[in-house]
Structures are given as structure tokens and as C-alpha cells.
Amino acid sequence: MSYKKPNNRFAPAVIAGVTIGFLVAGYQLVFGSKKPKAEQKAKHHHQDRAKQKEQEQQLEKEREDKRQQEQEQQHKEKKQAAEDDQQPK
């Protein structure tokens, strides 16, 4: 049986590639993601403010509707009382 000499360049190249890959991934994790987080935070803050304004507008609309219903109810009660006063007993 013939013995083939192993390739001594393949293993170090694989190890170097994996090492460089880990270093690049670590660098991106530590230094590369700070800027997008700040942008995302600003975006979320803007969305939160928009939701808050929308909720405030909806609450104000509900309050106005409630006031209007109460005024209509008072008007109906006054009208009914006036009609009751005019009817002979």
C-alpha cells in the first residue's frame, strides 16, 4: 500500500478562516450594532408618541360624545317635564 503525504496547508487555512470569522462577528456585535439601536430607539419613540396622540384624540372624542349624549338626555328630560306640566291633571 502506498502512503500519501498529507496536505499541510489545508488545516491552517480552515483554522485561520474560522478565527477571522469569529473576530469579525464579535466586532460587529460589540461595535457595529450601536448605531442601528439608536435609530431603532428613535423610531420606536416616534411611534410611541404617535400612538399616544392617537389615544388622546380618541379619549377626547369619547368625552365629547359623552357630553353630547348627556346634553341630549337633559334636553329630553326638560322637554318631557314641560309636556308633563302642560297636561291637565
C-alpha positions as CSV (number, residue, x, y, z in Angstrom):
1,M,0.0,0.0,0.0
2,S,1.2,3.4,-0.9
3,Y,1.2,6.1,1.7
4,K,0.2,9.6,0.5
5,K,1.7,12.6,2.2
6,P,-1.0,14.8,3.9
7,N,-1.6,18.4,2.7
8,N,-0.2,20.6,5.4
9,R,-1.8,23.8,4.0
10,F,-5.4,22.9,4.3
11,A,-5.9,22.7,8.0
12,P,-4.2,26.0,8.9
13,A,-6.2,27.8,6.2
14,V,-9.5,26.4,7.7
15,I,-8.5,27.4,11.2
16,A,-7.5,30.9,10.1
17,G,-10.8,31.4,8.2
18,V,-12.9,30.3,11.2
19,T,-10.8,32.5,13.5
20,I,-11.3,35.6,11.3
21,G,-15.0,34.8,11.1
22,F,-15.3,34.8,14.8
23,L,-13.3,38.0,15.2
24,V,-15.5,39.8,12.6
25,A,-18.7,38.6,14.2
26,G,-17.5,39.7,17.6
27,Y,-16.5,43.1,16.3
28,Q,-19.9,43.6,14.6
29,L,-21.7,42.5,17.8
30,V,-19.7,44.9,20.0
31,F,-19.2,48.0,17.8
32,G,-21.4,47.6,14.7
33,S,-24.8,47.4,16.4
34,K,-24.8,50.6,18.4
35,K,-25.8,52.9,15.6
36,P,-28.9,50.9,14.5
37,K,-30.1,50.6,18.1
38,A,-30.1,54.4,18.4
39,E,-32.0,54.7,15.2
40,Q,-34.5,52.0,16.3
41,K,-35.0,53.7,19.6
42,A,-35.7,57.0,17.9
43,K,-38.1,55.2,15.6
44,H,-39.9,53.5,18.4
45,H,-40.1,56.8,20.4
46,H,-41.7,58.4,17.4
47,Q,-44.2,55.5,17.1
48,D,-45.0,55.7,20.8
49,R,-45.6,59.4,20.6
50,A,-47.9,58.9,17.6
51,K,-49.8,56.2,19.4
52,Q,-50.1,58.4,22.5
53,K,-51.5,61.3,20.4
54,E,-54.0,58.9,18.7
55,Q,-55.1,57.6,22.1
56,E,-55.5,61.1,23.5
57,Q,-57.6,62.1,20.4
58,Q,-59.8,59.0,20.8
59,L,-60.3,59.7,24.5
60,E,-61.2,63.4,23.8
61,K,-63.7,62.2,21.1
62,E,-65.2,59.8,23.6
63,R,-65.5,62.6,26.2
64,E,-67.2,64.9,23.6
65,D,-69.6,62.1,22.6
66,K,-70.5,61.5,26.3
67,R,-71.0,65.3,26.9
68,Q,-73.3,65.4,23.8
69,Q,-75.3,62.4,25.0
70,E,-75.7,64.0,28.4
71,Q,-76.9,67.2,26.9
72,E,-79.4,65.4,24.7
73,Q,-80.6,63.4,27.7
74,Q,-81.1,66.7,29.7
75,H,-82.9,68.3,26.8
76,K,-85.2,65.3,26.5
77,E,-85.9,65.4,30.3
78,K,-86.6,69.1,30.1
79,K,-88.9,68.6,27.2
80,Q,-90.7,65.8,29.0
81,A,-91.1,67.9,32.1
82,A,-92.5,70.7,30.1
83,E,-95.0,68.4,28.4
84,D,-96.0,66.9,31.8
85,D,-96.6,70.4,33.2
86,Q,-98.9,71.3,30.3
87,Q,-101.1,68.2,30.5
88,P,-104.2,68.7,32.7
89,K,-104.4,66.5,35.8
